Amino acid sequence: MPETREVSCTAEDCFLDMFENHYTYDVPDDHDVSALSCPVCGGTTCLEVLDV
């Protein structure tokens, strides 16, 4: 089963609590949350992976 990550936006002015990122089987090994941006505020340094 492909990996799923729950990601939280920690920006003070952003109202997004969390979102799920679903990956395919061919995601590169070096891909991490730093390659993503928040779908609400557009921030990139404010994202953290949640351990659920």
Sequence and secondary structure as in RCSB ss.txt:
>XXXX:A:sequence
MPETREVSCTAEDCFLDMFENHYTYDVPDDHDVSALSCPVCGGTTCLEVLDV
>XXXX:A:secstr
   EEEEEE  TT    EEEEE  TT  TT  GGG   TTT  STTEEEE  
